[in-house]
């Protein structure tokens, strides 16, 4: 996980919280930051941080900055050996430096122990304690110790004189969310967002991401949709448009789902293979197959969509729905070549039959029967029989219609065609006899 704060910012944060600003060691004395200490003495009496102690701590920090972590820890260990002569404030600062050095060396467990020791030293400046408690909450969140996040934030709240800042509530919400306490997380993140908006400020994007995730886990799609509408308006990110479309689909509002996806497509946000296929499906189911087929065709041509069985088959079916059989045939032919069963060849046979391409209908029906695994084996027999009839091959046609008659789903139409072909065959035979006599 990315570090919560940079090394210098971490050090400056705590030093500034104690003194009001980062100050050089030469200025640290019993009189330093008199106004700051006078203010803090209103709530607690804090001992002085002596310059000789701060000088040693500063030496440790310098060594750490130069990459000599071992040397820095050795310096702090020397300071620690003299804790019997140090006051609570000095010991707290010592542990504070241990914490930052361990943190920047990515020894997070040791950093947590050190920062925890800071707030155990009492009395120390209230702002110093508060900033350390907040850092502890952040570090425990990073380490996955979610209960400790809430514990340290609640202790922070006992020291706070004013309103609880939204960022604290967000941190609590994060911890509760990660700990699967979604109702509690919802309360805190809602408060943080509402308070920020009440001040005329735009909520941080990450806050809304968390709020959306919380309500998704609570299975409240209407609320998730509302949050995504806000995110689309505020941030206009492609992923939020796609997610919003998905939520409309989950809510059964398919027309809005299509409208959002189409708007996203027009803005250039529908780019992934999955999103393109989903939009094509929406066009298909909302009776706009031509748009869906053109979208699929372009994506297959430019390589966004893989030329696989699913995509070729769906493109063919979409062209069929658009009543563009001449365009459906190439797609279904590609799909049929990749299919192990005969279903697509059977579909092709029917299309060829409907477009009066008798020989191709016969060939496709034969491929379908050869591959097998058909939902209705009677269909290719029926198609082949009808195509043979149209080429004047009555006897062969009757053989195929007899096969189709064996299957319940095609029996009725096969029997009708069988009677028709038999009548045509008889008529032809009579004409031949008449001509020969």
Secondary structure, DSSP 4 states (H G I P E B T S, - for coil): ---SS-HHHHHHHHHHHHHSS---GGG-STTTTHHHHHHHTTT-------HHHHHHHHHHHHHHHTT-HHHHHHHHHHHHTTGGG--HHHHHHHHHHHHHHHHHTT-HHHHHHHHHHHHHSSS--HHHHHHHHHHHHHHHHHHT-HHHHHHHHHHHHHH--SPPPHHHHHHHHHHHHHTT-HHHHHHHHHHHHHHHHHTT-PPPHHHHHHHHHHHHHTT-HHHHHHHHHHHHHHH--HHHHHHHHHHHHHTT-HHHHHHHHHHHHHTT---SHHHHHHHHHHHHHTT-HHHHHHHHHHHHHTTSS--SHHHHHHHHHHHHHTT-HHHHHHHHHHHHHH-SSSHHHHHHHHHHHHTT-HHHHHHHHHHHHHH---S-THHHHHHHHHHHHHTT-HHHHHHHHHHHHTSHHHHHHHHHHHHHHHHHHHHHHHHHHHHH-
